[in-house]
Amino acid sequence: MPKHTLIAYVEDVPGVLNRVASLFRRRNFNIDSLTVGRTEQAGVSRLTVVVDATDAGARIVEANLYKLVNVLRVDDLTHKPALNRELGLVKVKVTAATRSQVLEFVDMFRARVVDVDEESLVIEVTGTPEKIGKFEMVLRPYGILELVRTGSVSMARGHDKLTANPPLVRAEVRSGAAADDHSHAGISMSV
Amino acid sequence: MKLTGAEIIWECLIREGVDVVFGYPGGAILPTYDAMTKYPQIHHVLTRHEQGATHMADGYARASGKVGVAIATSGPGATNMVTGIATAMMDSSPIVCITGQVGSRALGTDAFQETDVTGVTLPVTKHNYLVTKTADIARVIREAFYIAKSGRPGPVLVDITKDAQQLTAEFDWEAAAPKLPGYRPSLRALPSEYERALELINSAKRPVILAGQGIKLSGATAQVLELADTARIPIAVTLLGLGVVPASSPFNLGMMGMHGEAWVNQAIQQADLLIALGMRFDDRVTGNLKTYAPHAKKIHVEIDPSEVNKNVHVDVPLIGDLREVLEELLPKVRTSDRGEWWAKIAEMKGDSAVRDIQALPDNGHLYAAHVINDLWRATKDRETIVVTDVGQHQMWEAQYYRHEKPRSLITSGGLGTMGFALPAAIGAKFACPEKDVWVVVGDGGFQMTSCELATAEQEGIKVNVAIINNAFLGMVRQWQEFFYEKRYAATPMTGPDFVKLAEAYRLNGLRCDKRAEVNATVKATLADKRTTVVDFVVEQEDAVFPMVPAGADLDAMIRRPKREILAESGADKEWQMPNGESAAVSELALTGGPSKAASVPAAKRKPAPSLKKKSARTAPVAKAGKSKRR
């Protein structure tokens, strides 16, 4: 299933994350990752949701997200020039013999060692989800004791600033993509 | 002005124009009930179950177009509301439910009668609130009403902690005006989409309008009729759309879908353009999506963008209020006569007419379709609202009661909620006290909420209840008959003596089991000042025709045998199944074969066989008097 990266600006009110997550579940879309944090505007949080969906399915998700009263704006960054970043922390086993090899990989991936122990290192790595996946792959033979990833956060490139709350929203259907069983062709809002 | 939270609730309801609320008190909502005594201008209807309260609020909303209000306590009171809320959600009915919640300091401790009601109702509300501060109550209630009635209407739940009801805060109605930056009930379509829609409408040879409930919600009946008249476009109607255009309009073909008339579905399948107005291509309307209207371009006028392209790929979406969209389109719609298309439709209609059960002469048995048709004849010159439950009787009502006005039919479409009819009818009667309200209900659904007869009695209101009693869960039985080789598992159903039941509630009870007596029974029902329950004892094994089996092609219908075939008395009958095979038919109603069951009053009717007996489990249930000749 292809993945889509959706950005949702939401009001920072109790329960809003539950509303968003529940929407994906009840519309039968699988969330690949979901991150949420504050923005430069008080009272506005921003979610990055990576979801298993076709283009058409993603538009249905987008239109449904807009129906949530606390959702201010939704954007699909999948086909736009965008930055996708994720943070990973990896606790990896090392011995006197392997330590330098691991450190070499840390260098190559522009990662950072944040904790050193006789038998392990904790490494912090940021980058695209693919890069972190690759990093995990090269460290796996040494013995990964613990691994945690934050999930993707995304931002469009360029100096344009997205308005969290556009004054006018028009509905528009992007053509293409005939509906199959669940990958409905969809509609989205433009501002 | 400093008021308690409870007083603020009532002050807000008064300002929202609420004159009646439906509810049931309990611990966590008691402060609000206590304050109620200071606000006599709002009438409180004590229901017998919180589900009843929500259906009443829903029926009130559907009959009046205003927001219906239901009130309940925390925990079980609130969870009892869920079915009614889900019903309102599926049918876009504007209701506001106010529930009490345990004190804010007890939240999350599994306190007595605590339930996370905002969590429970999240998927079945348009929006919901948990209010823990008195100062928030006025704003939240204003927002709740605004959200419930604007855009695509729907249910909103407001859960208020007990302490928020008890404490005081400044009440300022003006300052509490809704500010909802993320809520956009009125989106607008792009001009280019209007142009494409007009091109399609003006060039179509075989267009069909699909008329849904949105026409009623938007008040766009006149515009739809003008579109049909200008461009001579036939109109097919959804179940919830019945009445949005008059049944007597020459452009109105009738209901589409699973139990729609054959010619309507055939017209849709042969159309080259579908103009969908305020409907959502429900699976009961489309049948198999892969073969649905294969030659047709589709224009979808809809206020909710998430409905567009959800089930059916649409060529032109027009998002917005239906009436506004049509007003934009109408001046540019070209006149046309489309004579060929209408001739084709007349041909298809002729074939269906001979299969109509109305053509069957009175053979001494009472058929549900005849009850409905005679009910319509007896009530058509009065201002009447019919409220149906869910099942066979609902489909017969849709087929044989001819609705001329919007809001003259109230029925649970999307969720298909059995038990909806009686409480919804009580709500409708409060909305329209000057109109006759008829409940058309099966013996199964009626038993789910018949306790609300006590509410009708206590309130002294009159609704007229027509129980279509076949001692079966009829629609389920029909599916078992068609698709499960007549294994009638758990569908035979006994009931109380409904006449005595009515009398036990100090109401009027009547029974009718003869076609010739339906009219007189209806008149007697209307003549009594009390709520009257009529037990129409009908043929047990009749089926709703035509029927599109779930997931089959829309025009691949199981049809009634033609009248000529019926005339051959005694011969075994076969239904045409869509795949060309013939389905086994019991001696269906239509043959007029012997059916002692139908001719004895329900009270004396043989009870459904006990399923404890092994033999009874597989035997067709209405064996009373049914000789099997196959």
Interface residues (C-beta under 8 A of the other chain):
Chain A: V10 E11 P14 G15 N18 R19 S22 R26 A56 R59 I60 A63 N64 Y66 K67 L68 V69 N70 V71 L72 R73 N165 V169 R170 A171 E172 V173 A178 A179 H184 A185 G186 I187 S188 M189
Chain B: T118 G119 L122 P123 K126 H127 L130 I147 L180 P181 G182 Y183 R184 L187 R188 A189 L190 E193 L289 D304 P305 S306 V308 N309 K310 N311 V312 H313 V314 P317 I319 G320
